[in-house]
C-alpha cells in the first residue's frame, strides 16, 4: 500500500483503490452535531455507540438507512468532527473498493487511534457477491477483527440488496411455521451483521420549517419564507434537511 497517513495531522482519509493510495482529507465538511435537526434519536444513539467505541467498551457496527437527504451521511461526518479530539478517525471507502477492506484493516490495526470505516450510499446489485469483503470487518475470519475499527454505512435500502417477489415464492410452510428461502435469509443476514441500525424518514413540515428558519435567521416575513419553502419541497418531491439547504442555496439572495 502507499505511504501511510499522518493520523496526528489528518482526521480523515479516502482510499483510492485505482491508485492504491490514501488521500488525506484536507478540507473536512465542517458539519457539527448541533447543526443537525429532526434526527435527535438517531444522533444520540450513534454518539453513544461511538463514545463506547472510543472508551474500549462493547459497541456495534452501524447501518444508517432510509430516505434520501435525511442526514445519514451528515450525521457520520458530524460525529467525526465532534469526537476527533478524542482520537476518532475516519476512512472513506467506495463500494467498488470493498475488496481492499482486509488490507485497509491490516493497515489500521496497529494504529493508536480508533477508526470508522465509512461506506456511503452502500448497496449491492442482484447476483453479486461483493458484500463478502465486508466479512473481515464485521465478523473477522480466522483472526478476530481489530477492536479499533468499526464500520459505519449509509444506504437507502434496509437490507442493502435488492429484494424481489420471487425470493418469497421459495418460502415454505411446515406446520404453523414459515421457513424463508435461502435467498431471503442471505439478504437479511447481511444487514443483520450491523448491530446498530438507525432508520431515517422524511421529516414533518414543522421540522422542515424549523430547519428553514435556522438557515434564514434574519428574515422577518416568515409566512412568505414558508410558502416558498413549501413550494420548493413539493417541486423536489421530498421534505428533508438536504432540501432545506438547497432552498437556502437558491433563495438566500432573495431575503437579504
N, C-alpha and C positions, 0 to 999 in steps of 0.2 A: 504494500500500500504506500501511498505518498507520504510526504513529510507530516508528522503528527501536528495537531493543532495546539497552540499555546493556550490551554484552557484557563490559565490565570488571567490572560488578557481578554479572551473572547468567551462570551456566554453561549454562543450557538454556532453551529456549522452545518453546511449542507453537503451531503455526499453526492458527488457527481460520478456515477458509475461508468459513463462512457470514457471519461479521462482517468478513472480510478484515482480520484483525488478529493481531498477535503477542500471546501471553500468556506473559510471563516466568515461569519456574518458581521459586517462592519456597521451596518445601519439597521438595527432591530426595529421592528414595528413597536412603537412606544406605548401601545395599549396597556392599561393597568386594570386591576380588578375593579376598582371604584368606577371605572368608565363604563362597565357593562351593567345593563339594566334588564329587568324582566327574566333573569336567569339566576336568581338568588339561591334556589335549591341546588341547582347543578354546580354553581360556583362553590358553595360551602362544602359539598361532598368531594369535589375534585381537590380543593385546597387541603381538606382534612387528610385525604389519601396521600397527597404529595408530602405533607408535613410528616406523616408516619414513615414514608419512604426515606426522607432525609434523616429521620431520627433512628433509622435502622430497625424500625418496628414492622410487623406484618402489614403488607399493603398489596394492592392489586394493579394489574394492567387495566387500562381504561379504554372503553369504547364510547365515544360521543356520537350519537346517531340521531337523525331526524331531518326536519325540513331545512331547506336551503336558506342561507342568510340569517340563521337564528343565533349565531355567536359561538358555534362549536370551535372553530379554529382560533377565533379571538380569545376564547377562554384559555386554551392551552398556552398561547403566547403571553397572556396576562399573568398566568401562574409563573411562567419563567421570569418575567420582568420583576414580579414581586418577591420571588424567592431565590433569585440568582445570588444574592449576597450570602445566602445560607449554604451555598455550594451546589445549587441546581444548575445543570447544563442541559442543552438540547441539541439533538442531531436530527435533522430532517432527511428522510429517505423516501424517494419517489417509489410508487408501486412497481414500476418497471425495474427498479434496482433492488427488489427484495431478496434476490438470490445472493446479494452481498451481505445480508444480515449476519450470518455466522462470523464472517471476517470482521465486520464492524464491531460486533460484540467482543470478539477476542481483543481488539484494539483498545476497547474501553474498560475491560475487566480489571486491569491493574491501576487505573487512574484513581486519584484520591477524591474524585467528585462523584456526584450522583447524576445519572444521565437519563433523560427521557428520549426514547426513540420515537420521533413524531412522523406518522404516516397520515398525510392529509388527503381527504376525499378517497378513502380506501374502498375499493370494491373489486370484484373478480368476475370475469365473464364465465359463461357456461362452458363446460368441458375444458377447464383449465385447472392445473394443479399448482399454480404459482403460490398459493397460500401455504404450501408445505414448508416454505422457507421461514414462516413465522414460528414454526415449532421450536427452534433453538432458543428463541427469546421467550416464548410463552410458557414452555414446559421443560426446556433443556433436552438433552439427549442422553448419552452415557455420562455426560458431565452436567452437573446442576447449573442452571442459569445464574449469572452473577447477581449478587444482591444489590449492586449499584446501578442496575439497568432495568428500566420499566418501559413498556410500550404504551403510548397513547395514540389512538387512531380516531379519525373522524370519518363518518360515512353518512350518506343519505339512506343507506339500506340497513335495516335492523340486523340481518344475518350476513351482510357483506357480499352475498352471491345472489344471482337471480333465482327466483322460485317460480315454478310452473305448476299448472294444474295437473299435468301428467305425473308429477312427483307423488301427489297424494293418491292417484289411482292405483298405485302399487301397495298401498296400505292394506292390512288385513285385520279381520276381527277374529279373536279367539275367545270364545265365551262372551264375556262382557267387556273384555279388554281390547284396546286398539293398539295394534303394532304398526308403527310407522315404517315405511320403506327405507331401505338403506340410504337412498339419495336424500331423503328428508333429514334423517339422523345426521348424516355427514355435514349438511349445510348448517344445521342448528349447532352442531358441536364446535364449529369454527368460532362463532361469536360467543359461545358459552365459555370459551377459554379466557375471555376477558372477565375478570371478577367484578369490575365496576362498569356498569352500563348505564349511561345517562341519556335520557330522551329529551329531544328539543322539538317544540311545536310552534306553529305560527302564533304570534302574540296577539293579545286583545287590542282593540282600538285605543282603549285608555292607556295601555302600556306604550303603544306606538306614539301617541301624542305626548306622553311623558318624555320619551327619547327625543322627539322633535323639539319640545320645549327646552331641553337641556342644550341641544345644538343651536338654538336660537334664543339665548337668554335675554337679549335686549329688545326683542320685538314686543311692541305694545298691543298691536292688533292680533290677539290670539285667534279670534274667530276666523279671520282671513287666512292666517297661517295654517290652521287646522283644515280648512276647506281645501286649500291647495295640497296639503299633505295627504288628505284622504283621497283626493282625485289621483294623485301620483301613485299611491299604493294600489288603487283599483286598476290603473293602467298597467302596473307591473304584475298584478295578479297575486300579490303576497304582501302581508304586513310583517316586517322584520327590522332588526337593527340595521341590516345592510341597506334595506330600502330607505330607512330614515337618513342614513349617511349619504346615499345617492341623491335624495331630495335636497339635502343641505348643499351638496356639491353643485347642484343645478340652480338653486334659488337663493344662495347666500347673498349674492349681489342685489337681489330684489328687495331685501329687507335691511339694507344698510342706510 
